[in-house]
Amino acid sequence: MKELVLNTDKFLLESIQEKKNANLLNSFRASHEQIKITKHFKKLAKKEETEGSARTFVVKVNSGNEDLNFLVMAFTIKLNPIPYVSESGRKEHSDFISALQITYLATNETIVNMIKNSVNLTTSIGTYIYSTVIEPLLYHIANLIGNTDIVYLYAINAIVKKIY
């Protein structure tokens, strides 16, 4: 995928293809003790990037100083076609709908607690990042792929479902 960096006045979106961002994931600790997500970022995200099966992104605080741009969120996006059977209902006429799946979406609770009073938001940090950073990224990817009408969040955590 063509390198994409989205910046807002508050947050930066970058790929883990950059070594500095891949290294940041080693210290990532997902909020609400989501051990499986933390393990994914530390052990599998780089492998998926190399294989081309998924792309993982980090969202950092835009402090204006690279050394103080703390990792606040990480997430993975996969192209995950959804099978469906055509209107005829016959299995031999099944097809796929192109869909983007957001998975392993997590915030870094330590950083969220550290910055939540200083970023002056009218919504939660997660909601703000989704609407100003992740959503534009999804539109960008959908335009690159073409014919992508569905985006879904794979979330088994009730807290994540509530926020997004």
Order of alpha helices (4+ residues) and beta strands (2+ residues): beta-beta-alpha-alpha-alpha-beta-beta-beta-beta-beta-alpha-alpha-alpha-beta-alpha
